[in-house]
Amino acid sequence: MNNREYNIPKNFMRRQEDYIAARTGLLSRWTTQIPLSIMVAMASWMDVPERRINRAQDIALALGAAISSGRPNLVEAPITNA
């Protein structure tokens, strides 16, 4: 699921008391977003089949095709924070 944010490193840094950004609140201003195309580009670079899901009803079909291929796949599902 791609929410276009760097939440894994942001959440890690929030738990680090010695990080200045965590102590001063600067971390909350870290809003750089990942372009949607970067995941697809990385998959292509690694010769991994990729597909983007834009409709919830397409998830099962895409995951089924990825699993049945017998190799790694990228199935990207862009999400928004409502």
C-alpha positions as CSV (number, residue, x, y, z in Angstrom):
1,M,0.0,0.0,0.0
2,N,1.5,3.3,-1.0
3,N,0.3,6.3,1.0
4,R,3.1,8.5,-0.5
5,E,4.8,9.1,2.9
6,Y,8.0,8.0,4.6
7,N,6.1,6.6,7.6
8,I,8.5,3.8,8.5
9,P,11.5,6.1,9.0
10,K,9.3,8.8,10.6
11,N,7.9,6.3,13.1
12,F,11.3,5.0,13.9
13,M,12.6,8.5,14.6
14,R,9.7,9.3,16.8
15,R,10.8,6.5,19.1
16,Q,14.4,7.8,19.3
17,E,14.7,10.3,22.2
18,D,18.2,11.4,21.2
19,Y,17.0,12.5,17.7
20,I,16.7,16.3,17.7
21,A,13.8,16.2,15.3
22,A,11.9,13.9,17.7
23,R,12.6,16.3,20.7
24,T,11.8,19.6,18.9
25,G,8.8,18.6,16.8
26,L,10.6,19.2,13.5
27,L,9.7,15.6,12.5
28,S,6.1,16.6,12.1
29,R,7.2,19.0,9.3
30,W,8.8,16.1,7.4
31,T,6.2,15.8,4.7
32,T,8.3,14.8,1.6
33,Q,6.2,12.5,-0.4
34,I,7.3,9.5,-2.5
35,P,6.2,9.9,-6.1
36,L,3.9,7.1,-7.2
37,S,6.1,6.2,-10.1
38,I,9.2,5.5,-8.0
39,M,7.9,2.1,-6.9
40,V,7.2,1.0,-10.4
41,A,10.6,2.3,-11.6
42,M,12.3,0.3,-8.9
43,A,10.4,-2.9,-9.8
44,S,11.3,-2.4,-13.4
45,W,15.0,-1.9,-12.6
46,M,15.0,-5.2,-10.7
47,D,13.1,-7.0,-13.5
48,V,10.1,-7.5,-11.2
49,P,6.7,-7.6,-12.8
50,E,4.6,-4.7,-11.5
51,R,1.0,-3.5,-11.6
52,R,-0.8,-0.7,-10.0
53,I,-4.3,-1.2,-8.5
54,N,-6.5,1.8,-8.7
55,R,-9.8,0.1,-7.8
56,A,-10.5,-2.1,-4.8
57,Q,-12.4,-4.6,-7.0
58,D,-9.1,-5.3,-8.9
59,I,-7.0,-6.3,-5.9
60,A,-8.0,-10.0,-5.9
61,L,-7.3,-10.5,-9.6
62,A,-3.9,-8.7,-9.4
63,L,-2.8,-10.6,-6.3
64,G,-3.9,-13.9,-7.8
65,A,-1.9,-13.2,-11.0
66,A,1.2,-12.2,-9.0
67,I,1.0,-15.3,-6.8
68,S,0.4,-17.7,-9.7
69,S,3.5,-16.3,-11.5
70,G,5.7,-18.0,-9.0
71,R,8.1,-15.1,-8.7
72,P,8.3,-11.8,-6.9
73,N,5.9,-9.1,-8.0
74,L,5.0,-5.5,-7.1
75,V,1.3,-4.9,-6.7
76,E,1.0,-1.2,-5.8
77,A,-2.2,0.0,-4.2
78,P,-2.2,3.8,-3.9
79,I,-4.1,4.9,-0.8
80,T,-5.0,8.3,0.6
81,N,-5.3,9.5,4.1
82,A,-8.9,10.5,4.4
